[in-house]
Amino acid sequence: MTLYEKLAFEIEETVRRGVFAVGERVPSVRQASAQHGVSIKTVLHAYALLESRGVLETRPQSGYFVRELPASPAFSQAASQPPPVASKVDVSRLVLSTLRSIRSQDATPLGSPYPDPSLFPWRRINQLANAIARRHSSWNLMDDLPPGNPELIRQIARRYAENGVPVDPDEIVITVGATEAINLSLQAVAKPGDTVAVESPTYYAMLHAIERLGMRAIEVPTHPAEGIDIDALAIIIREHRIAACMVMPNFQNPLGFVMSDANKERLVGLLASHEIPVIENDVYQELYYGEARPSALKNFDKKGLVLHCASFSKSLTASYRIGWAMPGRYRREVEKLKFLNTLTTPSVPQIAVADYLRQGGYDRHLRHVRKVYRQQARLMIAMVTRFFPAGTHLSTPMGGYVLWVQLPGNVDSMQLYETALALGITIGPGTMFSSRDAFRHFIRLNYSYPWNVQTEAAVKTLGELVAGMAREKIRD
Amino acid sequence: MTLYEKLAFEIEETVRRGVFAVGERVPSVRQASAQHGVSIKTVLHAYALLESRGVLETRPQSGYFVRELPASPAFSQAASQPPPVASKVDVSRLVLSTLRSIRSQDATPLGSPYPDPSLFPWRRINQLANAIARRHSSWNLMDDLPPGNPELIRQIARRYAENGVPVDPDEIVITVGATEAINLSLQAVAKPGDTVAVESPTYYAMLHAIERLGMRAIEVPTHPAEGIDIDALAIIIREHRIAACMVMPNFQNPLGFVMSDANKERLVGLLASHEIPVIENDVYQELYYGEARPSALKNFDKKGLVLHCASFSKSLTASYRIGWAMPGRYRREVEKLKFLNTLTTPSVPQIAVADYLRQGGYDRHLRHVRKVYRQQARLMIAMVTRFFPAGTHLSTPMGGYVLWVQLPGNVDSMQLYETALALGITIGPGTMFSSRDAFRHFIRLNYSYPWNVQTEAAVKTLGELVAGMAREKIRD
């Protein structure tokens, strides 16, 4: 990003945060030059860019003023209405081929499911890993047999305790990322052919676990702001034999909601009354935009039926692949399955993360990441609002780093995905989030990557493609 | 080990290698002092030790002479005779609790399934990992999506090609150790409830894969020197619906045999004629004592029915957990299951191993390891022969680092395991190697760790315990 682009973004952010109200005059070119310590020319460039973007307008002889920004077209507040039918799951080939195409380094990674790794404190973690490598002459594989490295387990338990979740360290089993934690948890409570209740849309990692074990998924109506519809779930439980439920109560991927404490408690209570275990995917627990980490279903678990899964892959280091499960009454079974599945989780990554947690700095890092994601959420919403045609609707993410976008008309997200990919832009097509090929006119956009002109150009191009495809649909 | 103990072992090795024949005179104390560059006193100490061990004898005025060494009581040459019945598998709790107790650092690790990590070139591998950490600011998880890091795959394919196995790099899928490779391979070809044919005894990693997926195992008579009885297998195939076969044709754990090329070809042919896939566990492929790496079943695979699994955990680095599968015609399915199971294998370990393989030095390292294991195999056989009571029988390992010991009478290896553990000595009880609680009077001993007085004392103690328990059995 050039200096003037950077300045323009800073000023736009100030406007979005309401420091300057609509119609208000922003600092003069001379004032801004002094404030920001840049040349007059840079400020002029930045103001011209903001004018072209519709953020500012000039009034002759008076200076630059804040224009009215378009309101973000929030999502319709109705819950999804999936048919109450259990179906086989076969979504992984689509997801894998999508991720593969996203891998291409030149493409704008709006379709990536992963957070921007450049925000991770990789330098510190690498230093720790190197120190461990020097300290130990060699590792004995057996030192980290399931449940895993004792010090790492202690550190994870400590963080939960600090967040009001009393955790017995003996309940924690370290896994290869949350992927393995979710897989083993599901395997511990259900068997091939069983039916599992999921949100609609649901994060495809959940669908993968169901597919891996040859189970069936039944999608439950899910409200974009409140989460899974507990009344609808109660009916499904009466009418189907549900072996387990899988949910993401905090910053659900792709919808971004947080379930209220009341709803979390009600959900856990409903499932407990039927002795149905629930697998809670809480991988975004640290990426909240509010004041504090939201509660987990685990907080309300009285019967040990909540199998809580999480990882450091979204908040600290993705390449280390360190996750964990707290499987309640299924702890012994999950530990055994971990041993059967991958024997141990690699040692050095476990010790390096434990060292990092012990030495402090994680909370400072997280505060920074949360601030960045919160800002970039606003920027992404503003860009999509500006560039996408009328009839587009957006989610309101409360944490995490993805935006869920409903395209107008019947624009096909797979067609958009293919066209955009040819132009070097990736998106997450909506069909990845359903066991029944639904959400065809939805896309998921990742906003964790640093905002730059390439991103902005990509969002603009996407908006133009969507507009063109919507017009064609109407003509058809 | 003190200097004189070291010297004693060196001389004993020379005797065992036949440099000095039985009845021959060994160098005088003065000559040995000059040859080995040690003091007269050290040689006297060493010779006294060898005398007390029964390796040398003194003849007045004549010096030290080689005594007749007891012959190693080799294994009976009959194949095992398991009943032809498929059974559920539930061996993992025993194995995990055994490994846990072995973890205790003070115990003599004769029961460990893992090679001594101090032999690994960990310093070099760590240096490479550190260099990678410095080179890359951060890793993108997506760079190593299944099938895995392309350069590592290329290096693995190159090694196979150099060993006469033409491998299409596109067939290789990187996994979290061979454990995951075996699990995914089995899952790709069979389903819960299916029956899988295994050797008898069989390596428990195979049994774990069967247990993990809720399948049934049927044990096939297995010859201690020739491997699985192919005629017996043919009969089982006629009488049972066999979904898959799992074998370890090279340096089988625990028996240590290598199947002949003729038998390998016949086995692959038999299974191919019934379209039965075979999972080949070849983790010890590099740890041969002979002139060259033995062939794999994969060499004889014409129909893509061999799912070949291996890893670097036994020969290069255990803590990195890098394995791979070459699943023949099941390649796409295994790749998909890898994606579902653990998403990716951690990147840095993959790149570090690829760098190590590219830079050379692996073959030199392997030559050293093979020599050490070959020597230590002879030492372990000599010690067990000396200290265990009559009626003990031993395997003849052709590679790897474990010895399979048949205890005399009906000595119970679980009882021996418990008693030895209380004395700080671990062993591998034989029941871990069967789905039907067989091999109760067998134990597995690991001889990869450097030989020292503690090891020798442990083998002596074990021998005394076995002798005592055998006497009790007779008295009962």
Boltz contact constraints between the chains, C-beta under 6 A:
constraints:
  - contact:
      token1: [A, 92]
      token2: [B, 336]
      max_distance: 6.0
  - contact:
      token1: [A, 92]
      token2: [B, 340]
      max_distance: 6.0
  - contact:
      token1: [A, 96]
      token2: [B, 339]
      max_distance: 6.0
  - contact:
      token1: [A, 99]
      token2: [B, 142]
      max_distance: 6.0
  - contact:
      token1: [A, 99]
      token2: [B, 145]
      max_distance: 6.0
  - contact:
      token1: [A, 103]
      token2: [B, 142]
      max_distance: 6.0
  - contact:
      token1: [A, 114]
      token2: [B, 141]
      max_distance: 6.0
  - contact:
      token1: [A, 117]
      token2: [B, 138]
      max_distance: 6.0
  - contact:
      token1: [A, 117]
      token2: [B, 140]
      max_distance: 6.0
  - contact:
      token1: [A, 118]
      token2: [B, 138]
      max_distance: 6.0
  - contact:
      token1: [A, 120]
      token2: [B, 138]
      max_distance: 6.0
  - contact:
      token1: [A, 122]
      token2: [B, 138]
      max_distance: 6.0
  - contact:
      token1: [A, 126]
      token2: [B, 133]
      max_distance: 6.0
  - contact:
      token1: [A, 130]
      token2: [B, 130]
      max_distance: 6.0
  - contact:
      token1: [A, 133]
      token2: [B, 126]
      max_distance: 6.0
  - contact:
      token1: [A, 138]
      token2: [B, 117]
      max_distance: 6.0
  - contact:
      token1: [A, 138]
      token2: [B, 118]
      max_distance: 6.0
  - contact:
      token1: [A, 138]
      token2: [B, 120]
      max_distance: 6.0
  - contact:
      token1: [A, 138]
      token2: [B, 122]
      max_distance: 6.0
  - contact:
      token1: [A, 139]
      token2: [B, 319]
      max_distance: 6.0
  - contact:
      token1: [A, 140]
      token2: [B, 117]
      max_distance: 6.0
  - contact:
      token1: [A, 141]
      token2: [B, 114]
      max_distance: 6.0
  - contact:
      token1: [A, 141]
      token2: [B, 318]
      max_distance: 6.0
  - contact:
      token1: [A, 142]
      token2: [B, 99]
      max_distance: 6.0
  - contact:
      token1: [A, 142]
      token2: [B, 103]
      max_distance: 6.0
  - contact:
      token1: [A, 145]
      token2: [B, 99]
      max_distance: 6.0
  - contact:
      token1: [A, 176]
      token2: [B, 176]
      max_distance: 6.0
  - contact:
      token1: [A, 176]
      token2: [B, 342]
      max_distance: 6.0
  - contact:
      token1: [A, 177]
      token2: [B, 343]
      max_distance: 6.0
  - contact:
      token1: [A, 179]
      token2: [B, 342]
      max_distance: 6.0
  - contact:
      token1: [A, 179]
      token2: [B, 343]
      max_distance: 6.0
  - contact:
      token1: [A, 180]
      token2: [B, 342]
      max_distance: 6.0
  - contact:
      token1: [A, 192]
      token2: [B, 192]
      max_distance: 6.0
  - contact:
      token1: [A, 208]
      token2: [B, 340]
      max_distance: 6.0
  - contact:
      token1: [A, 212]
      token2: [B, 340]
      max_distance: 6.0
  - contact:
      token1: [A, 318]
      token2: [B, 141]
      max_distance: 6.0
  - contact:
      token1: [A, 319]
      token2: [B, 139]
      max_distance: 6.0
  - contact:
      token1: [A, 319]
      token2: [B, 347]
      max_distance: 6.0
  - contact:
      token1: [A, 321]
      token2: [B, 346]
      max_distance: 6.0
  - contact:
      token1: [A, 336]
      token2: [B, 92]
      max_distance: 6.0
  - contact:
      token1: [A, 339]
      token2: [B, 96]
      max_distance: 6.0
  - contact:
      token1: [A, 340]
      token2: [B, 92]
      max_distance: 6.0
  - contact:
      token1: [A, 340]
      token2: [B, 208]
      max_distance: 6.0
  - contact:
      token1: [A, 340]
      token2: [B, 212]
      max_distance: 6.0
  - contact:
      token1: [A, 342]
      token2: [B, 176]
      max_distance: 6.0
  - contact:
      token1: [A, 342]
      token2: [B, 179]
      max_distance: 6.0
  - contact:
      token1: [A, 342]
      token2: [B, 180]
      max_distance: 6.0
  - contact:
      token1: [A, 343]
      token2: [B, 177]
      max_distance: 6.0
  - contact:
      token1: [A, 343]
      token2: [B, 179]
      max_distance: 6.0
  - contact:
      token1: [A, 346]
      token2: [B, 321]
      max_distance: 6.0
  - contact:
      token1: [A, 347]
      token2: [B, 319]
      max_distance: 6.0
